[in-house]
């Protein structure tokens, strides 16, 4: 979903990747401009490099994998598309 904020179009989406307590790699649907990415785990904003790193302009890697199961974690991304 795209929203306009301060003249910028920001995309908000669920990250793509298996949430299984083992996978740490997640991707966005579109390439993002480096430095514009915001990552949320269960609604809480994560910090880089403590919680995740940007592998490239479409991929992140968590330091610790999101937890899977019945009440699995959620990973949301907000970014400016490149």
N, C-alpha and C positions, 0 to 999 in steps of 0.2 A: 504494500500500500504506500503510495506517495503522498506526502503532505508538504505544504509550503510553509517555511519558517524563515522569516527575515530575508525573503527573496531567494532562498535556496530550496531546492526540492530534495527532501529527505525521504529515504525508503525505510520502512519498518517491516520486518518479516521474521518468521521463525527460521532459524538457521537450519540448513540441511545436514543431517548426519545421524548416525545411530546413537541413541541415548541408552546405553547398556552397561554402564559402570566400568567400561573398558576403553571405549573410543574417546579420543581427545581431539580429533580433526573434524571441523565443521566448515561449511561453505555458505556463501551468499548466492542469491540468484543472479546478481549482476556484479560487475567489478566495481569496487569502491575507490574513492580518492584516498590515498594513504593519509592518516591523521584525522579522518572524519568519522571513523568507525567507533560506535559505542556498543558494548556487549553487555547483555543483561542475563543473569542466571537467576531464575525464579523471581524476576522483577527487581533484583538488586544489581546495580551497575558494577561491573568488574573493572579491574585496573590492569594495565599492561606495564611491565611484564610480570607482575606478581601473580596474576590469575590466568592470563593468556598472552600469546604473541601473535602478531600478524605474519603469516608465512609468505603470502603474496597478496595481491589486491583483490582476492576473492576467497581466501582461506585463512582460518585462525586455528590455533592449537591451544587447548587448555592445558594448564600445568597439572591439574587433577581432573579426571574424567567426570562429567555429569552423571549423577546416579540414575539408574534405570529401575524398573520394577513397576508395581501397582501405582505408586505415587511418584512417577519419574520426574526428574528436573525438566525445566523448560529453558530454552536458549533463544533469546530474541536479539536481533541486530537492528541498529539504526545507522544509516550511512548516507553520504552523498555519492551518487552514482557517477562513475567516470565516463 
